[in-house]
Structures are given as structure tokens and as C-alpha cells.
């Protein structure tokens, strides 16, 4: 592998908006170097015949059909509500006038 450019861990930490101790810099520099080495290994693979995808397995419509089904009884729904009125759950106001 050709000479790798030096990783400026201070610049990376600045981009991430984090402060690192000298020990953390040493640890993260080593870890980041391993990640970049792995990317370099992946870059050597021939993927010219691989179809781009967002998922490892083919995923199509994963939503269930919208089919009417029995609902809960209103009394069961509001049974444990802290405040209720006329079969409805009362909620605190979240929008001011």
C-alpha cells in the first residue's frame, strides 16, 4: 500500500465538534486509521457487476394493507386516562391562541 497521508485528528475532532483528551486522540487516531485501511481494502474489490442497492436483501413494499379491523371499545380506551370527558381523553393545551 502506498504511503498513507497523516490523519489530522484535531481537524477531525473540530469537524465533529468534540473535545478530545490526549489519550482519546491517541485511541481514536488508531481506530480511524484502521477504518480507513478497511475502506482501502474494500476499494480494491471489483464491484462493476454489482447492482447498487439501499438494502442487503431486496425490499419492496413492506407496509401492510390498510384493511378495516375491529377497534377497541371507547370505555376501554379512556379507562386509564387521567382526564376524560364525553368518552374522549383530555390533553393539555399545546398551542397558544
Secondary structure, DSSP 8 states (H G I E B T S, - for coil): --------HHHHHHHHT----HHHHHHHHHHHHHHHHHHHHHHTS--TT----SSSS-----S----------HHHHHTT-SSEETTEE-----S--
